[in-house]
Amino acid sequence: MGDYGFRVADCRLKKAERMKQTTKDKEMMKEKIAQIAAKIKEGGNNVVFTGAGISTESGIPDYRSQGGIWDKYRPVYFDEFMSSKAARTEYWRRWVKDYQVIVGAQPNPAHLALAKLHEIGLLRAVITQNVDGLHQESGLPDEKIIELHGNTRRIRCMSCRQIIPIENVQQRLTAGDPAPECECGGYLKPDTISFGQSMPVAEVEKAAALSQESDFFMVVGSTLLVQPAAQMPIYAKDNGAFLAIINLSETPCDEICDALIRQKAGKVLQEIVKAVEKL
Ligand code: ZN
């Protein structure tokens, strides 16, 4: 009995400790949000960098994360796409499925919070690794969005480079054309950066320049594991920017950042923008 009583007491103690810890965590979170909001409100060059983690709350899977689709399917590399009709056919077959998910998705509270920051004049730009177009859908104008990996809602000819209306391509796919081609004979391809395809020079340069000029740089939902993503927060820090990271898992920049929040983006970004508006 005595032993049992001890365990109950022990358990109560642990519960009290846990509650104390939760309260402490909440206070720390409040503090970080206030700190981030104050920096944003200063109205310098506020640059936000987003990755797959911002779109998972919209139901778009994080393809590259563990357990993601690349664990099941080998990606179609760019040179395969350009040299084999079978590879192009496979690529388009997958695109049709992915595209259904993407056009069915809605911007979530995290995208909307960033659009709000733009609305109140406190957002210089969003640099994104995402190809889903949800920043545009949230109301952020094109000129504020730098897409490092392109956009899967856009179709381009790989020879004459012209953009082909997506409805046109969809019609042809539905009619049984497995890998549509351009009038010029070139291969059509969703305008995203495939594995083995070089990064878009203009976008990377623009992203680097924005990062180098930023006073406030916030990473949302990116593990910063690929280049050039990994370099952007370092450019920002070199300029003396305040670096905030909101991501569920560790990033290589956690140690150099000024405010780290390991949470899903939606609620946190909403709270940050609310805090900014109260200042
Ligand atoms: Zn063409």
Boltz pocket constraint, residues with backbone or C-beta under 6 A from the ligand:
constraints:
  - pocket:
      binder: B
      contacts: [[A, 157], [A, 158], [A, 159], [A, 160], [A, 161], [A, 162], [A, 182], [A, 183], [A, 184], [A, 185], [A, 186]]
      max_distance: 6.0
